[in-house]
Amino acid sequence: MPLHRNIEKLKNIKNIRPKVPSEETIQLWTIIGLIILFILGIIVLNSAHLLTPVQSSPNENKSILRNYESYSVSECSRVQIDCALGYEKFSDKTGCGCEAVNSRIIGNNITLCTEKQKKVTACTTLYKPVCGFKTVECIKTPCYPVPETYSNPCSACAEARTIFYIDGECAN
């Protein structure tokens, strides 16, 4: 008898059809997959263009602030790179971009002055000194910003020629 039951079960298996997912289920899983791919793409793209804050110079044992514009050596020979004041173009086996050349700003946390900060007409008297770097008229290049100590970030950025500042008084 048990053999007969097993044969009957096998005959019934032929009649069982797999459940086909609905169109809504397929669309849902497709959207979830696309969202995951989109997030992974953003992560990969962001990691390729992050500012590399600390790299050792082959000639000196100090930190250099480098911002890679391209990680392709062949592309570096074709692209025009315009660097901000206090930075100059560099190229190495990894790629090319701009690096800080002013020894006063190398290795420091730089805060750029925003347009909103530059439009301020009055600042508090809070004393939290910063070293602001101001643009200068240049006769011979390269021209580096001139450091000047300000009582706080607000007063530094309120000065029209200040580009950025670092915490603390300027070193002599």
Backbone torsions as a table, in degrees:
resi	resn	phi	psi	omega
1	MET	NA	-43.4	-178.4
2	PRO	-60.4	-32.6	178.9
3	LEU	-67.2	-38.4	179.6
4	HIS	-63.7	-41.0	178.9
5	ARG	-64.5	-40.9	179.9
6	ASN	-64.4	-36.9	178.0
7	ILE	-65.9	-40.5	178.7
8	GLU	-64.7	-39.7	178.8
9	LYS	-63.8	-41.5	179.2
10	LEU	-63.7	-37.7	177.6
11	LYS	-65.0	-37.3	179.5
12	ASN	-70.3	-28.8	-179.8
13	ILE	-62.4	-35.1	179.4
14	LYS	-59.9	-32.2	-177.0
15	ASN	-82.3	-10.6	-179.3
16	ILE	-81.4	128.7	178.2
17	ARG	-114.0	140.7	179.2
18	PRO	-66.0	146.2	-179.5
19	LYS	-75.8	123.4	179.1
20	VAL	-84.3	130.0	179.6
21	PRO	-65.1	148.3	-179.4
22	SER	-71.6	163.6	179.9
23	GLU	-63.0	-35.4	178.8
24	GLU	-64.6	-39.9	179.6
25	THR	-65.1	-42.9	179.2
26	ILE	-63.0	-43.2	179.3
27	GLN	-64.1	-40.5	179.4
28	LEU	-61.3	-48.4	-179.4
29	TRP	-67.1	-32.7	176.0
30	THR	-65.0	-44.3	179.0
31	ILE	-64.2	-43.1	178.9
32	ILE	-60.8	-43.0	178.7
33	GLY	-63.1	-41.9	178.8
34	LEU	-65.5	-39.3	177.8
35	ILE	-62.6	-44.3	178.9
36	ILE	-61.8	-44.7	178.5
37	LEU	-63.2	-38.9	178.9
38	PHE	-62.9	-46.1	180.0
39	ILE	-63.6	-44.1	177.7
40	LEU	-62.0	-39.1	178.1
41	GLY	-62.4	-42.7	178.5
42	ILE	-62.9	-43.5	179.9
43	ILE	-61.0	-46.2	-179.4
44	VAL	-64.4	-45.6	-179.9
45	LEU	-64.2	-41.6	178.9
46	ASN	-64.5	-40.3	-177.9
47	SER	-68.4	-23.4	-179.7
48	ALA	-78.9	-20.2	-175.0
49	HIS	-120.0	21.2	179.3
50	LEU	-74.4	148.3	174.6
51	LEU	-66.0	128.8	179.6
52	THR	-94.4	95.2	-169.2
53	PRO	-69.9	-31.5	-175.0
54	VAL	-131.8	117.7	173.7
55	GLN	-140.0	145.0	179.6
56	SER	-85.1	137.6	175.0
57	SER	-80.4	141.0	-179.0
58	PRO	-64.8	-29.9	-177.1
59	ASN	-89.9	-23.8	-174.8
60	GLU	-131.9	152.7	179.5
61	ASN	-100.0	65.6	178.4
62	LYS	-143.3	165.0	-178.7
63	SER	-80.9	145.8	176.8
64	ILE	-127.4	135.2	177.2
65	LEU	-88.0	113.7	-176.7
66	ARG	-121.6	139.7	175.4
67	ASN	-126.3	108.9	-179.1
68	TYR	-77.2	126.9	174.5
69	GLU	-88.1	-30.6	-179.6
70	SER	-149.2	144.7	176.2
71	TYR	-105.9	18.4	179.8
72	SER	-116.6	116.3	-178.8
73	VAL	-62.4	-39.2	179.4
74	SER	-66.6	-36.6	178.2
75	GLU	-68.7	-33.7	-179.0
76	CYS	-59.6	-32.0	-179.5
77	SER	-74.0	-17.1	-176.9
78	ARG	-102.9	-23.3	-172.7
79	VAL	-90.2	150.0	174.7
80	GLN	-96.2	123.1	-179.5
81	ILE	-114.1	122.3	176.2
82	ASP	-106.2	117.4	-176.9
83	CYS	-98.0	149.9	178.4
84	ALA	-70.0	166.1	178.4
85	LEU	-58.5	133.4	-178.6
86	GLY	89.0	1.5	179.7
87	TYR	-128.4	153.6	174.3
88	GLU	-138.4	161.2	-177.4
89	LYS	-67.1	141.2	173.9
90	PHE	-136.3	161.2	177.0
91	SER	-146.6	133.9	177.0
92	ASP	-142.4	-172.9	-176.8
93	LYS	-67.2	-16.9	179.2
94	THR	-85.9	-34.4	-177.6
95	GLY	164.2	-147.1	-179.1
96	CYS	-149.1	165.3	179.7
97	GLY	169.4	-147.1	-179.3
98	CYS	-119.6	143.0	177.4
99	GLU	-134.2	150.3	179.0
100	ALA	-67.8	133.7	179.0
101	VAL	-117.8	-9.6	178.3
102	ASN	-86.1	115.9	-174.7
103	SER	-61.4	-19.8	179.4
104	ARG	-71.3	-25.7	-176.8
105	ILE	-104.6	-10.9	-179.2
106	ILE	-63.8	127.9	176.4
107	GLY	82.7	-1.1	179.8
108	ASN	-99.5	158.1	175.4
109	ASN	-84.1	110.3	-176.9
110	ILE	-91.5	136.9	174.1
111	THR	-118.8	118.0	178.7
112	LEU	-77.1	141.8	176.2
113	CYS	-77.6	130.9	179.8
114	THR	-88.1	164.7	177.4
115	GLU	-61.2	-36.4	179.4
116	LYS	-63.7	-42.6	178.9
117	GLN	-65.3	-34.9	-178.3
118	LYS	-70.8	-21.5	-178.2
119	LYS	-90.5	-0.4	-178.8
120	VAL	-66.2	137.2	180.0
121	THR	-102.0	-18.7	179.4
122	ALA	-145.3	141.2	179.5
123	CYS	-121.8	159.5	176.6
124	THR	-71.7	167.1	179.3
125	THR	-93.6	11.4	178.1
126	LEU	-55.0	131.1	179.1
127	TYR	-99.8	102.0	175.1
128	LYS	-140.4	82.5	-168.2
129	PRO	-59.3	143.0	175.1
130	VAL	-134.5	157.0	176.6
131	CYS	-103.6	107.3	-180.0
132	GLY	-90.8	144.4	179.8
133	PHE	-112.4	118.3	-174.8
134	LYS	-105.4	145.4	175.4
135	THR	-72.6	151.6	178.8
136	VAL	-131.0	156.9	172.7
137	GLU	-74.8	134.2	-170.6
138	CYS	-113.0	134.2	175.6
139	ILE	-97.3	-41.3	-179.4
140	LYS	-128.0	131.0	178.9
141	THR	-85.2	158.7	-1.5
142	PRO	-77.4	149.1	178.5
143	CYS	-110.9	127.7	179.2
144	TYR	-108.9	150.5	176.9
145	PRO	-61.8	147.5	-179.9
146	VAL	-92.1	129.4	-179.9
147	PRO	-80.0	144.9	175.2
148	GLU	-149.1	135.1	-179.3
149	THR	-80.9	133.7	177.0
150	TYR	-121.9	157.4	-176.7
151	SER	-70.4	-25.1	178.8
152	ASN	-163.7	168.6	-179.5
153	PRO	-58.6	-36.8	-178.9
154	CYS	-61.0	-48.7	-178.5
155	SER	-68.1	-30.5	177.2
156	ALA	-65.8	-49.2	-176.5
157	CYS	-75.3	-21.0	177.2
158	ALA	-68.4	-24.1	174.4
159	GLU	-70.9	120.6	-171.4
160	ALA	-58.2	-32.9	-175.9
161	ARG	-87.3	-5.0	-179.6
162	THR	-75.8	128.1	-178.7
163	ILE	-95.3	-45.7	-177.5
164	PHE	-153.8	171.0	178.0
165	TYR	-144.6	161.7	173.2
166	ILE	-126.3	153.6	-179.1
167	ASP	-65.8	143.7	177.1
168	GLY	94.4	165.1	179.2
169	GLU	-70.7	156.5	178.2
170	CYS	-70.3	142.8	175.9
171	ALA	-79.0	144.3	179.5
172	ASN	-74.3	NA	NA
